[in-house]
Amino acid sequence: MEITAQVSQNITIGEPLTHESLRLLPLIAEATENGGEYLILEQAVEAGLARIREVSEGGSVPELLLESWAELPILIVDGEELVGAKQNRTINLTVLVPPKSKTRIPVSCVEAGRWRYESDDFQLSERAHFARGRAAKAASVSESMHRSGSRRSDQGRVWSDINFTAQTLSAPSPTRAMGAIFDRHRARIQDYVEAFDPVEGQVGAMFAVGGKISGFDLFDDPSTLSAMLPKLVRSYAVEALGVPSNGCRRPGRKRAAAFLRRVAGAEVESYPAVGLGTDVRLTGRGVVAGGLVHDGRLVHLAAFATTDTRSRGNGGSGRGMASIHSRRRSVRNR
């Protein structure tokens, strides 16, 4: 099945919802077979069916170990934050962990000033990487995969983005932890969360900050979107905190549909996934995206608007995208 159809043709854009300078446009789709046949990470951890820890006593900054005892796969979503162990991390890309397995998960550090144990296991936080930093991380992971097959981010850029945002929003931290940004503005961010509830059939959410579309997350099942929506709202709320809510023309359905088409027309590269399925990375004019396909179904796609109008190869030429199974520029068995 083509990503084109799953991103643009099968999606209806719902009535926009707005709180201060943040606008959410619901992405709605008809129910699909086999959607959501997995546990999200929070469900698995709370049920005692999974644990996440350092890969060894000494640890390794760019990877963690997830051990699963679950009968179903476990979905870990790009940008989710894990706290504890030797330092807080954020997930580099979406992973569908096989049942009853041990899997090394690619991550980035979001707490530059700590490298000591606070706990043996990681806990899942209520937030995701703030949107601008998440977009930059997605771009660097895509570039790393394109060049070498590695799923590492530009760690220096991750830290730089956190430092800049913390300074801008007056959120200092002795360990330079990203979480301090969210803690400093917890009450106001929670107001954003409470302003946005999922609507019937909603499988994704597109966000606009001020007058510009910033990005979207799209899932294969409404229950997954519902579970992840508060984290996504927090992620984009950080970007909205310093943006005036007046004097901008807010994007509507027409501009949202145009952004969906731009993503659908981007160049795709695919790679065997860390766990189950296939990693897909999309690069086009003014867009970068990454996601996971399993059994011909797009389980998750995170797409971000960029200011870079270049594209790798000719994926930004406006030409439609062929099936990910028939048009793979680069497949590396690593």
QUIKA-V825007 format. One record per residue. N is the residue number from 1. PHI is phi as a letter, one per 40 degrees, with the letter a starting at -180 (none if undefined). OMEGA is omega as a letter, one per 40 degrees, with the letter a starting at -180 (* if undefined). Layout:
# QUIKA-V825007
<<N:PHI:OMEGA> <N:PHI:OMEGA>>
This chain:
# QUIKA-V825007
<<1:none:a> <2:c:i> <3:c:i> <4:d:a> <5:c:a> <6:c:a> <7:c:a> <8:b:a> <9:c:a> <10:c:a> <11:b:i> <12:b:a> <13:c:a> <14:c:a> <15:c:a> <16:c:i> <17:b:a> <18:b:i> <19:b:a> <20:f:a> <21:c:a> <22:b:i> <23:b:i> <24:b:i> <25:b:a> <26:c:i> <27:b:a> <28:b:i> <29:a:i> <30:c:i> <31:c:i> <32:b:i> <33:c:i> <34:g:i> <35:c:i> <36:g:i> <37:c:i> <38:a:i> <39:c:i> <40:c:a> <41:d:a> <42:d:i> <43:c:a> <44:c:a> <45:c:a> <46:c:i> <47:c:a> <48:g:a> <49:b:i> <50:a:i> <51:b:i> <52:b:a> <53:a:i> <54:c:a> <55:c:i> <56:a:i> <57:d:a> <58:c:i> <59:g:i> <60:a:a> <61:d:a> <62:c:i> <63:a:i> <64:b:i> <65:b:i> <66:b:i> <67:b:a> <68:b:i> <69:b:a> <70:c:i> <71:c:i> <72:b:i> <73:c:i> <74:b:a> <75:c:i> <76:b:a> <77:c:i> <78:d:i> <79:g:i> <80:d:a> <81:b:i> <82:b:a> <83:b:i> <84:h:a> <85:f:a> <86:c:i> <87:a:i> <88:c:a> <89:b:i> <90:b:a> <91:c:a> <92:c:i> <93:a:a> <94:c:a> <95:b:i> <96:b:a> <97:c:i> <98:c:i> <99:d:i> <100:f:a> <101:a:i> <102:b:a> <103:b:i> <104:c:a> <105:b:i> <106:c:a> <107:b:i> <108:b:i> <109:c:i> <110:b:i> <111:a:a> <112:c:a> <113:c:i> <114:b:i> <115:a:i> <116:a:a> <117:c:i> <118:b:i> <119:a:i> <120:c:a> <121:b:i> <122:c:i> <123:b:i> <124:c:i> <125:c:a> <126:c:a> <127:b:i> <128:b:i> <129:d:a> <130:c:a> <131:d:a> <132:c:i> <133:c:i> <134:c:i> <135:c:i> <136:c:i> <137:c:i> <138:d:a> <139:c:a> <140:c:i> <141:c:i> <142:d:a> <143:c:i> <144:c:i> <145:c:a> <146:c:a> <147:c:a> <148:b:a> <149:g:i> <150:c:i> <151:b:i> <152:c:i> <153:c:i> <154:c:a> <155:c:i> <156:c:i> <157:c:i> <158:d:i> <159:c:a> <160:c:i> <161:c:i> <162:c:a> <163:c:a> <164:c:a> <165:c:i> <166:c:i> <167:c:a> <168:c:a> <169:b:i> <170:f:a> <171:b:a> <172:c:i> <173:a:i> <174:c:i> <175:b:a> <176:f:a> <177:c:i> <178:d:a> <179:d:a> <180:c:i> <181:c:a> <182:c:i> <183:c:a> <184:c:a> <185:b:a> <186:d:a> <187:c:a> <188:c:i> <189:c:i> <190:c:i> <191:c:i> <192:c:a> <193:d:a> <194:c:a> <195:c:a> <196:b:i> <197:b:i> <198:c:i> <199:b:a> <200:c:i> <201:g:a> <202:c:i> <203:b:a> <204:a:i> <205:a:i> <206:b:a> <207:b:i> <208:b:i> <209:b:a> <210:g:a> <211:b:a> <212:b:i> <213:c:a> <214:b:a> <215:i:i> <216:a:i> <217:b:a> <218:b:a> <219:b:a> <220:c:a> <221:a:i> <222:d:a> <223:c:i> <224:c:i> <225:d:a> <226:c:a> <227:c:a> <228:c:a> <229:d:i> <230:d:i> <231:c:a> <232:c:i> <233:c:i> <234:d:a> <235:d:a> <236:c:i> <237:c:i> <238:d:i> <239:c:a> <240:c:a> <241:d:a> <242:c:a> <243:b:i> <244:d:a> <245:c:a> <246:b:i> <247:g:i> <248:b:i> <249:c:a> <250:c:i> <251:c:i> <252:b:a> <253:c:a> <254:c:i> <255:c:i> <256:c:i> <257:c:i> <258:c:i> <259:c:i> <260:d:i> <261:c:i> <262:c:i> <263:c:a> <264:c:a> <265:c:a> <266:c:i> <267:c:a> <268:b:i> <269:b:a> <270:b:a> <271:a:i> <272:d:a> <273:c:i> <274:c:i> <275:b:i> <276:c:i> <277:g:a> <278:b:i> <279:c:i> <280:b:i> <281:b:a> <282:b:i> <283:b:i> <284:a:a> <285:c:i> <286:g:a> <287:a:i> <288:b:a> <289:a:i> <290:a:a> <291:a:a> <292:b:i> <293:b:i> <294:a:a> <295:f:i> <296:g:a> <297:b:i> <298:c:a> <299:c:a> <300:a:i> <301:b:i> <302:b:a> <303:b:a> <304:b:i> <305:c:i> <306:b:i> <307:c:a> <308:c:a> <309:c:i> <310:c:i> <311:a:i> <312:c:a> <313:g:i> <314:b:a> <315:c:a> <316:c:a> <317:c:a> <318:g:i> <319:c:i> <320:c:a> <321:c:i> <322:c:i> <323:d:i> <324:c:i> <325:c:a> <326:b:a> <327:b:a> <328:b:i> <329:c:a> <330:a:i> <331:b:a> <332:b:i> <333:c:a> <334:b:*>>
